[in-house]
Amino acid sequence: MHLFWAGVSFLLAIVISTTSTVEASVSPSVLRSFSPEQFDRFAPRTALDMVEQVPGFTIREGGDDRGLGQADTNVLINGRRISGKSNGPVEALGRIPAGDVVRLEIVDGASLDIAGLSGQVLNVVTSTGGGVSGRFRYSPQFRSEGTPFRWGNGEISLSGGGSQSEWTTSFENEQSRSNDFGPELVFDGSGALIDSRQESRNGNSDRPILSGSYTRTAANGNVLNLTGEAQAFIFRGTEVSERTGGSDGANTRFFRETEDEYNYEIGADYEFAIPGGRLKLISLYRYENSPTVGSVLFEFADGSPPQGSVFTRQANEAELVLRSEYVFRGLGGDWQWALEGARNFLDIESELELRDESGELQPAELPGASSRVEEDRAETTLSYGRALSPTLQLQTSLGVEYSQISQSGQFGLTRDFVRPKGSISLNWNASDHLNVSAKLERVVGQLNFFDFIASVNINEDRIDVTNANLVPPQSWLLELELQQSFGAFGSATLRGFAEDITDIVDQIPIDGGGQAPGNIDSATRYGASLDLTLLSDPLGWRGARLDLAIDYVDSEVIDPLLGTSRRISNQDYFDIEATFRQDFPDTDWAVGVMLSHEENSPRVRLDEVSIFQESFAFGEVFIENKDVFGLTLRGTVSNVLDRDNDFFRTVFNDRLANDIAFREERFRNFGTIFTFTIEGSF
């Protein structure tokens, strides 16, 4: 039924369109422009290959906001936002052949008539020359330790069009074969070693994806966009733990998990002129079917009956969004009035089985594990943007959102919310080389519907009860961005932010017993990031390039159990990645090296604190030839620094009293990774 209404909305857009040609006045401020020839040394096959080499720029994928709302990515194609979620900018750019790119423009987001954009935004200008072109990529991989050969990772895409239309289609399989292995040590509350384990984990997944897009621009300026994506996700994971002791004696623990998901997303928008301005009608529908099974089995060396459990869950979720955007001129600037309606739902049926004393599986109660959560939402926003001076741009928006969230079942509840939202952005072109932008925004967050419903993580022995009282978080978000061009030497982008959050979602105690994700009154989050590109050519060292990306995020929230301050649970707070590439002049050869490292804050539960850590940086090196019978060949060796995946967990009898039940220390290596990539065009 939702799919039916999505189609109806699209047909209505075509029926009511008019042939008048009134154009909204848009004068985007172009900060930098790049021609395709500037990327020739990288032998790009797609628009994405070019965008990834734009100095000082990083794609912000977005797609996590409520509905479609205002633009939340920093990429446009031919001046238009990409009306998709899972089918976002990376996917869209990856389907555009490099030969269809006319130029890349870094523009001032506040100078556009697209609500929500600020700071530097990349606009990819394309034009098809007629005919059909294509590209392909094949990327086999093997590892030095314990992982099957990855033979099925690859992609093929086609594109075509003419003077008024463009189309792309792509088929890809994202295949992954991974493993890690190593010891795990268990200590009791006094620090005495009580168990020593040797463990290995394997994860095998395939994600076949069929996607495409179609754009047509009529002679009168009306624009039709169609996008679609369908994919499956097939996952098989195993973990084997050989245990030498502990209270249960020597045993082997087997953990298995499977998922057989399929999902799809379709979107359509139609933009046309009406008296006074232009109207765009947008519809999007996405659906996901995701059955998962997790099982734990203990087999004992003394022949005792096996123990363990099985958790089965069938999850179906969908989102329907209908949106209209009317753009017009007035009071010396551009206005946009938007109306949006959305319906989301998550329907879950779960079963928990435990083995009895004889080793047979028996049904176990898990109240609230089967339920349906729905949200109906409507919002309206009015945005206004104008130039305050030749170097200063203003964009403001003001809106209100109404939503109704309901949950079925034993703990069901229906609630209504009215939330204001809005923003104000300023962009200052301080000089030919320096651009400064600032944005203050009132944000309404998106709840994860899985948090409402009781669930079990049988691998880590965690249980969350149901919590129907979750409310969407809100925040005041202040962002500042400085973009400095060094001319031929490269560029740098420095971003800073501070966020004051109300009703942040974290782990809390639930009335009646147990714990689950719930709301904490307030939290703060602040940080900065740097994207730096340095080029060597002006120094006489031709072909070298250094890219550095650093992110630091700190936060503070009051722990609901201890009443003391800590970081927000389970978030990256420090990331660094450095990439050096050398293209050898007058040859087709290039080499490079990449190093990365990240630090995470602990995951905090009422009875547990755990953290994943990297032993050291992840490193890889590559060698590339950009013309072997017209193909690009690249060989990559990853994990050259032999990084470990480490995990530390402390489980408490009473965390408030610091009464420790046991501690786990896990150290796992995953060997060296060898990848060979072949890319070509036709």
C-alpha positions as a printed Julia matrix, in Angstrom:
682×3 Matrix{Float64}:
  0.0     0.0     0.0
  2.81    2.43    0.84
  4.44    1.65   -2.48
  1.13    2.39   -4.21
  0.91    5.87   -2.67
  4.54    6.56   -3.56
  3.65    5.86   -7.19
  0.51    7.97   -7.01
  2.46   10.95   -5.68
  4.89   10.68   -8.59
  2.11   10.49  -11.18
  0.4    13.51   -9.64
  3.63   15.45  -10.0
  3.59   14.82  -13.75
 -0.14   15.47  -14.2
 -0.16   18.88  -12.5
  3.05   20.12  -14.12
  2.83   23.24  -16.22
  4.7    24.3   -19.32
  5.49   27.81  -18.09
  9.17   28.65  -17.79
  9.52   30.91  -14.72
 12.99   30.27  -13.25
 13.99   30.75   -9.63
 16.99   33.03   -9.39
 19.98   31.11   -8.08
 23.44   32.68   -8.09
 25.73   30.19   -6.43
 29.09   31.51   -5.27
 31.77   29.32   -6.87
 34.81   29.18   -4.6
 36.97   26.81   -6.68
 36.56   24.98   -9.98
 38.32   21.88  -11.3
 38.43   20.61  -14.87
 38.54   16.87  -15.63
 42.07   17.27  -16.99
 43.31   18.16  -13.5
 42.56   14.57  -12.43
 44.11   12.81  -15.43
 47.13   11.62  -13.46
 44.81    9.5   -11.26
 43.26    7.79  -14.32
 39.71    8.17  -12.92
 36.99    5.86  -14.18
 34.04    7.56  -12.44
 32.98   10.91  -11.03
 33.55    9.41   -7.58
 37.22    8.79   -8.43
 37.55   12.51   -9.21
 35.64   13.74   -6.16
 37.82   11.65   -3.85
 40.87   13.54   -5.19
 39.51   17.07   -4.69
 42.02   18.76   -2.34
 40.74   19.33    1.2
 37.26   17.91    0.54
 35.55   14.91    2.17
 32.15   13.56    1.16
 29.49   13.82    3.87
 27.11   11.01    3.0
 24.15   11.91    5.26
 21.02    9.78    5.01
 20.54    9.46    8.78
 18.11   12.35    9.22
 14.4    12.08    9.79
 12.72   11.6     6.41
 14.3    13.68    3.67
 14.09   17.07    5.35
 16.73   19.58    4.49
 19.84   18.6     2.56
 22.3    16.71    4.81
 25.02   15.86    2.29
 27.62   18.16    0.75
 27.39   16.85   -2.83
 25.14   18.06   -5.66
 24.84   16.76   -9.2
 24.1    19.49  -11.75
 23.01   21.8    -8.94
 20.43   19.37   -7.55
 20.48   17.46   -4.27
 20.39   13.69   -4.41
 16.93   12.62   -3.23
 17.9     9.31   -1.7
 19.02    7.7     1.55
 20.7     4.33    1.09
 21.1     5.26   -2.58
 23.18    8.35   -1.73
 26.02   10.48   -3.15
 28.73    7.8    -3.16
 26.47    5.4    -5.08
 25.29    8.1    -7.49
 28.8     9.41   -8.24
 30.1     5.87   -8.7
 27.65    5.34  -11.59
 28.73    8.46  -13.53
 31.58    7.81  -16.0
 34.55   10.14  -15.73
 34.07   11.08  -19.39
 30.68   12.63  -18.59
 32.1    15.09  -16.04
 32.34   18.66  -17.36
 33.77   20.21  -14.19
 33.72   20.04  -10.41
 32.79   23.17   -8.46
 33.27   23.97   -4.78
 30.39   26.35   -4.05
 29.16   28.29   -1.05
 26.28   26.23    0.35
 24.51   29.26    1.82
 24.35   30.88   -1.63
 22.13   28.09   -2.99
 18.34   27.88   -2.77
 18.66   24.45   -1.12
 17.72   24.55    2.54
 20.17   23.0     4.98
 23.38   23.53    3.0
 26.22   25.54    4.47
 29.98   25.59    4.2
 31.66   24.22    1.1
 29.53   22.04   -1.17
 30.73   20.14   -4.22
 28.67   20.44   -7.39
 29.41   17.88  -10.11
 28.47   19.23  -13.54
 27.88   16.47  -16.12
 26.89   16.13  -19.74
 26.48   12.98  -21.79
 27.74   12.95  -25.33
 25.25   10.36  -26.51
 25.77    6.64  -26.88
 26.45    4.11  -24.18
 29.6     3.77  -22.1
 30.54    1.52  -19.22
 33.11    0.53  -16.67
 33.97   -2.51  -14.61
 35.96   -3.39  -11.51
 37.09   -6.77  -10.19
 38.79   -7.02   -6.82
 39.81  -10.5    -5.56
 41.46  -10.75   -2.14
 43.13  -13.3     0.07
 44.54  -13.2     3.6
 47.55  -14.85    5.14
 45.56  -16.54    7.9
 42.37  -18.55    8.08
 40.09  -16.8     5.59
 38.54  -18.15    2.36
 39.6   -16.53   -0.91
 37.41  -13.54   -1.79
 36.64  -14.15   -5.43
 33.3   -12.38   -5.98
 33.88   -8.69   -5.27
 33.27   -6.54   -8.32
 31.07   -4.11  -10.19
 29.88   -3.29  -13.7
 28.01   -0.13  -14.7
 26.54    1.39  -17.84
 25.46    4.92  -18.66
 24.04    6.8   -21.58
 21.74    9.55  -22.67
 21.47   12.46  -25.0
 20.99   16.2   -24.98
 18.01   16.07  -22.6
 18.32   12.8   -20.7
 20.85   10.76  -18.74
 20.64    7.26  -17.33
 22.92    5.02  -15.31
 22.68    1.44  -14.09
 25.02   -0.65  -11.99
 25.37   -4.15  -10.63
 27.81   -4.72   -7.78
 28.63   -7.4    -5.27
 30.2    -6.18   -2.04
 31.79   -9.4    -0.87
 33.7    -9.69    2.39
 35.74  -12.52    3.88
 37.2   -11.71    7.3
 38.67  -13.37   10.35
 40.63  -12.78   13.51
 42.11  -15.14   16.08
 43.97  -15.1    19.36
 43.82  -15.62   23.13
 41.25  -14.42   25.62
 42.02  -14.32   29.35
 39.37  -14.21   32.08
 40.03  -12.92   35.61
 37.8   -12.96   38.67
 37.0    -9.91   40.79
 40.26  -10.22   42.72
 42.37  -10.36   39.55
 43.08  -14.11   39.6
 43.19  -15.89   36.23
 40.2   -18.26   36.03
 40.12  -19.25   32.36
 42.37  -19.19   29.31
 40.83  -19.43   25.85
 41.96  -19.72   22.25
 39.44  -18.16   19.9
 38.88  -17.63   16.2
 36.14  -15.76   14.35
 35.11  -15.83   10.7
 32.62  -13.6     8.92
 31.53  -14.16    5.31
 29.1   -11.8     3.6
 27.79  -11.0     0.13
 25.81   -7.89   -0.73
 24.62   -7.95   -4.39
 23.25   -4.53   -5.37
 21.34   -3.48   -8.48
 20.89    0.29   -8.77
 20.16    2.93  -11.36
 18.98    6.44  -12.1
 17.24    8.35  -14.88
 17.12   12.13  -15.41
 15.26   14.03  -18.09
 15.23   17.78  -18.6
 12.41   18.96  -20.87
 12.7    21.84  -23.29
 10.66   24.01  -20.92
 13.07   23.37  -18.03
 11.04   20.76  -16.16
 13.24   18.06  -14.57
 12.36   14.45  -13.81
 14.59   12.24  -11.63
 14.12    8.55  -10.91
 16.39    6.48   -8.66
 16.2     2.91   -7.46
 18.21    0.3    -5.64
 17.6    -3.32   -4.68
 20.01   -5.42   -2.68
 20.43   -8.52   -0.58
 22.7    -9.09    2.39
 23.74  -12.67    3.12
 25.91  -13.13    6.2
 27.38  -16.17    7.92
 29.49  -15.71   11.04
 31.15  -18.24   13.36
 33.26  -18.01   16.48
 34.98  -20.97   18.15
 36.39  -20.69   21.67
 38.51  -23.5    23.1
 38.33  -23.12   26.9
 40.73  -24.82   29.28
 39.08  -24.24   32.64
 36.66  -22.14   34.63
 33.81  -23.28   36.85
 32.31  -25.42   34.06
 35.53  -27.28   33.24
 37.13  -27.65   29.82
 34.7   -27.02   26.97
 34.34  -25.69   23.45
 31.96  -22.83   22.77
 30.49  -22.37   19.28
 28.75  -19.13   18.3
 26.97  -18.87   14.96
 25.0   -16.02   13.44
 23.19  -15.7    10.11
 21.28  -13.01    8.27
 19.38  -13.26    4.98
 18.23   -9.71    4.35
 16.77   -8.09    1.28
 15.84   -4.43    0.88
 15.01   -1.89   -1.76
 14.57    1.85   -2.19
 12.84    3.8    -4.95
 12.67    7.55   -5.31
 11.18   10.02   -7.75
 11.12   13.79   -7.96
  9.69   16.15  -10.52
 10.55   19.86  -10.68
  8.56   22.31  -12.77
  7.68   25.97  -13.06
  4.54   27.46  -11.58
  3.58   31.13  -11.35
  6.13   32.91   -9.19
  8.68   30.14   -8.87
  9.37   26.43   -9.16
  7.86   23.43   -7.4
  9.51   20.09   -6.75
  7.53   17.05   -5.66
  9.48   14.18   -4.14
  8.52   10.66   -3.11
 10.69    7.97   -1.55
  9.9     4.47   -0.34
 12.29    1.98    1.21
 11.67   -1.46    2.67
 13.83   -4.01    4.48
 13.19   -7.64    5.39
 15.81   -8.99    7.78
 15.66  -12.46    9.39
 18.53  -13.16   11.81
 19.49  -16.17   13.92
 22.14  -16.36   16.64
 23.08  -19.52   18.52
 25.52  -20.44   21.28
 26.47  -24.08   21.96
 28.77  -25.36   24.72
 30.22  -28.86   24.3
 31.97  -30.2    27.43
 35.06  -32.38   27.52
 33.6   -34.59   30.27
 30.61  -35.55   28.12
 28.03  -33.46   30.03
 24.89  -32.47   28.09
 25.42  -29.44   25.83
 24.29  -26.01   27.0
 23.44  -22.81   25.15
 20.68  -20.79   23.58
 19.16  -19.68   20.26
 17.72  -16.23   19.49
 15.65  -15.83   16.31
 14.35  -12.5    15.06
 12.31  -11.5    12.0
 12.43   -7.74   11.41
 10.5    -5.85    8.73
 10.88   -2.09    8.42
  9.79    0.54    5.93
  9.74    4.29    5.36
  7.51    6.33    3.08
  8.27   10.02    2.51
  6.27   12.54    0.47
  7.73   16.03    0.18
  7.12   19.24   -1.75
  9.47   22.21   -2.14
  8.35   25.54   -3.59
 11.18   27.98   -4.46
 10.45   31.62   -5.27
 12.03   35.1    -5.18
 11.17   37.84   -2.73
 12.67   40.54   -0.5
 15.9    40.42   -2.47
 16.53   36.73   -1.9
 15.47   33.12   -2.49
 12.68   31.49   -0.47
 11.78   27.85   -0.08
  8.59   26.57    1.5
  8.62   22.83    2.17
  5.97   20.38    3.34
  6.84   16.8     4.26
  4.92   13.8     5.5
  6.44   10.47    6.49
  5.49    7.11    7.93
  8.02    4.69    9.42
  7.43    1.3    10.95
  9.41   -1.57   12.44
  7.7    -4.93   12.97
  9.63   -7.54   14.96
  8.86  -11.12   15.96
 11.46  -12.76   18.22
 11.94  -16.12   19.93
 14.4   -17.16   22.62
 15.21  -20.81   23.33
 17.39  -22.12   26.19
 18.81  -25.62   26.61
 17.56  -27.48   29.66
 19.58  -29.79   31.93
 19.39  -32.58   29.36
 20.64  -30.3    26.57
 17.29  -29.9    24.77
 16.1   -26.51   23.53
 13.05  -25.15   25.33
 11.11  -21.91   24.67
 11.91  -19.09   27.1
  9.9   -15.99   27.89
 11.23  -12.62   26.71
  8.46  -10.06   27.35
  8.23   -7.29   24.77
 10.45   -9.0    22.18
  7.68   -9.14   19.55
  6.16   -5.76   18.81
  5.48   -3.11   16.16
  6.64    0.5    16.38
  5.16    3.15   14.07
  5.76    6.84   13.59
  3.62    9.26   11.56
  5.27   12.62   11.05
  4.5    15.92    9.34
  6.66   19.03    9.13
  6.75   22.38    7.4
  9.72   24.71    7.0
 10.25   28.14    5.47
 13.77   29.06    4.36
 15.24   32.33    3.14
 18.66   33.1     1.67
 20.24   36.23    0.24
 23.52   38.03   -0.27
 24.09   40.64    2.44
 27.15   41.92    0.55
 29.29   40.73   -2.36
 31.23   38.54    0.11
 28.61   37.65    2.76
 25.72   35.18    2.32
 22.84   34.51    4.71
 20.5    31.5     4.89
 17.83   30.99    7.53
 15.07   28.45    8.07
 12.24   28.04   10.56
  9.98   25.02   10.91
  7.86   22.85   13.13
  7.41   19.09   13.28
  4.51   17.0    14.56
  4.97   13.28   15.17
  3.01   10.43   16.69
  4.9     7.36   17.92
  3.0     4.21   18.84
  4.06    0.74   19.99
  1.88   -2.36   20.03
  1.9    -5.28   22.45
  2.07   -5.74   26.22
  4.04   -2.53   26.8
  2.37   -0.53   24.03
  2.05    3.24   24.22
  1.02    6.08   21.88
  2.45    9.58   22.25
  2.41   12.88   20.32
  5.23   15.4    19.97
  5.51   18.92   18.57
  9.09   20.06   17.98
 10.4    23.37   16.59
 13.4    23.31   14.28
 15.38   25.81   12.27
 18.79   27.21   11.46
 20.75   30.31   10.54
 23.9    30.19    8.39
 26.43   32.82    7.36
 29.15   32.39    4.75
 31.95   34.91    4.33
 34.35   34.92    1.39
 37.11   36.62    3.34
 39.54   36.54    0.4
 40.26   34.68   -2.79
 41.86   31.94   -0.67
 39.87   31.94    2.59
 36.2    31.07    3.1
 34.51   31.1     6.52
 31.06   29.71    7.31
 29.05   29.39   10.53
 25.74   27.67   11.28
 23.48   27.48   14.33
 20.75   24.83   14.09
 17.96   23.39   16.2
 18.02   19.66   15.42
 15.43   16.94   16.07
 17.09   13.52   16.1
 15.91   10.19   14.69
 15.14    7.34   17.07
 16.3     3.8    16.36
 13.09    1.78   16.54
 15.04   -1.34   17.55
 15.71    0.42   20.88
 12.01    0.19   21.77
 11.85   -3.62   21.62
 13.33   -6.2    24.01
 16.3    -8.08   22.58
 19.1   -10.5    23.5
 22.76  -10.49   22.5
 23.49  -14.13   23.25
 27.14  -13.81   22.21
 27.87  -11.31   25.0
 25.11  -12.42   27.44
 23.29   -9.09   27.28
 19.54   -8.55   27.63
 17.66   -5.31   26.95
 14.06   -5.12   28.1
 11.42   -3.13   26.23
 11.17    0.64   26.65
  8.16    2.33   25.09
  8.98    5.72   26.66
 11.77    6.77   24.31
 11.49   10.3    22.93
 13.45   11.85   20.02
 16.58   13.69   21.16
 16.93   17.39   20.39
 19.98   19.61   20.28
 21.38   23.05   19.6
 24.26   22.6    17.15
 26.85   25.29   16.38
 29.26   24.64   13.49
 32.18   26.68   12.17
 34.17   25.91    9.02
 37.27   27.55    7.56
 38.45   26.57    4.09
 41.94   27.83    3.18
 43.38   27.4    -0.29
 47.14   27.29   -0.68
 46.9    27.61   -4.45
 49.1    25.1    -6.21
 50.32   23.83   -2.83
 46.88   22.38   -1.89
 44.2    23.32    0.63
 42.95   22.76    4.16
 39.48   22.63    5.72
 39.11   23.06    9.48
 35.73   22.39   11.1
 34.64   22.84   14.69
 31.35   22.15   16.4
 29.63   22.29   19.79
 26.33   20.55   20.56
 24.01   20.84   23.56
 21.75   17.76   23.56
 18.45   17.15   25.32
 17.06   13.62   25.83
 20.13   11.86   24.48
 19.69    8.08   24.13
 21.94    5.95   26.37
 21.63    2.85   28.54
 19.34    3.45   31.56
 17.55    1.43   34.28
 13.91    0.64   33.48
 11.08    0.81   35.99
 10.07   -2.75   36.84
 13.58   -4.1    36.37
 16.22   -4.52   33.71
 17.94   -2.03   31.44
 17.47   -0.71   27.91
 18.27    2.28   25.7
 16.48    5.31   27.12
 16.71    9.07   27.48
 19.13   10.99   29.69
 18.2    14.61   30.34
 21.21   16.31   28.78
 24.66   15.88   27.27
 27.26   17.95   25.47
 29.45   17.08   22.52
 32.16   19.16   20.86
 35.07   18.62   18.55
 37.08   19.57   15.49
 38.28   18.01   12.26
 40.97   18.83    9.74
 41.18   17.79    6.08
 44.55   18.77    4.64
 45.96   18.21    1.15
 49.54   19.17    0.28
 50.91   18.98   -3.27
 54.61   18.9    -4.09
 54.68   20.17   -7.69
 55.45   23.84   -6.84
 58.58   22.63   -5.01
 59.86   20.9    -8.15
 58.96   17.46   -6.78
 56.43   16.35   -9.34
 53.54   13.97   -8.68
 53.56   13.69   -4.86
 50.47   14.28   -2.72
 49.82   14.03    1.02
 46.28   13.83    2.47
 45.71   14.09    6.21
 42.34   13.73    7.97
 42.04   14.19   11.74
 38.84   14.06   13.81
 38.55   14.66   17.52
 35.22   14.56   19.39
 34.8    14.88   23.14
 31.57   14.63   25.09
 30.05   14.63   28.55
 26.98   12.96   29.99
 25.93   12.13   33.54
 25.99    8.37   34.1
 22.44    7.38   35.17
 23.72    4.82   37.69
 26.78    6.48   39.23
 25.72   10.12   38.9
 29.21   11.06   37.67
 30.25   12.51   34.32
 31.72   10.39   31.5
 31.98   10.38   27.72
 28.92    9.4    25.68
 28.92    5.63   25.38
 30.5     3.78   22.46
 31.53    6.6    20.12
 34.69    7.34   18.14
 36.48   10.26   19.75
 39.74   10.29   17.8
 40.47    9.28   14.19
 43.51    9.98   12.08
 44.28    8.9     8.52
 47.29    9.87    6.43
 47.71    8.93    2.76
 50.77    9.57    0.62
 50.67    8.99   -3.15
 53.45    9.36   -5.7
 52.57    9.43   -9.39
 55.78    9.12  -11.39
 55.9    11.76  -14.14
 55.83   10.6   -17.76
 54.96    7.04  -16.71
 51.8     5.13  -15.86
 53.1     4.05  -12.46
 52.08    5.2    -8.99
 52.79    4.0    -5.46
 51.32    4.95   -2.1
 50.97    4.26    1.58
 48.1     4.78    4.05
 48.11    4.8     7.85
 45.05    5.09   10.1
 44.19    4.82   13.78
 41.08    5.36   15.9
 40.17    5.55   19.57
 36.71    4.81   20.99
 34.93    5.65   24.21
 33.8     2.64   26.3
 30.38    1.06   25.85
 28.7     1.54   29.23
 25.84   -0.57   30.55
 24.44   -0.74   34.07
 26.41   -3.91   34.79
 29.22   -3.75   32.24
 31.92   -1.54   30.72
 33.63   -2.7    27.51
 35.85   -1.21   24.84
 37.33   -2.19   21.48
 40.89   -0.98   20.93
 43.46   -1.13   18.15
 46.93   -2.24   19.2
 48.51    0.18   16.72
 47.85    1.87   13.41
 46.43    0.05   10.4
 48.77    0.4     7.43
 48.68   -0.47    3.75
 50.86    0.07    0.69
 49.96   -0.11   -2.99
 51.47   -0.07   -6.44
 49.43    0.9    -9.49
 49.77    0.95  -13.25
 47.15    3.08  -14.99
 47.48    1.69  -18.51
 47.98   -2.04  -18.99
 46.2    -2.62  -22.31
 43.82    0.18  -21.27
 43.22   -1.21  -17.8
 44.19    0.09  -14.37
 45.86   -2.56  -12.21
 46.49   -2.07   -8.5
 48.06   -4.37   -5.94
 47.52   -3.56   -2.26
 49.04   -5.12    0.86
 47.1    -4.22    4.03
 47.82   -4.55    7.73
 51.53   -4.25    7.09
 52.02   -3.12   10.73
 50.32   -6.27   12.06
 47.6    -4.49   14.0
 45.53   -6.47   16.54
 41.82   -6.13   17.31
 41.69   -6.01   21.12
 38.66   -6.1    23.39
 38.39   -5.51   27.14
 35.26   -6.08   29.21
 34.46   -5.77   32.9
 31.2    -7.28   34.16
 29.95   -6.21   37.59
 27.84   -7.82   40.26
 27.18   -4.22   41.35
 28.78   -1.4    39.36
 27.66    1.18   41.89
 29.71   -0.62   44.56
 32.51   -1.49   42.08
 31.87   -5.18   42.83
 33.46   -6.97   39.84
 32.18  -10.38   38.73
 34.88  -10.98   36.09
 37.09   -9.3    33.48
 37.91  -10.39   29.92
 40.98   -9.42   27.9
 40.99  -10.44   24.24
 43.85  -10.05   21.74
 43.16  -11.05   18.14
 45.29  -10.82   15.02
 43.89  -10.92   11.49
 47.01  -11.41    9.39
 48.08   -9.68    6.19
 45.57   -8.82    3.45
 46.43   -8.96   -0.26
 44.08   -7.3    -2.74
 44.36   -7.11   -6.53
 42.1    -4.67   -8.39
 41.41   -4.48  -12.12
 39.45   -1.52  -13.53
 38.5    -0.76  -17.09
 36.16    1.26  -19.28
 34.36    0.49  -22.51
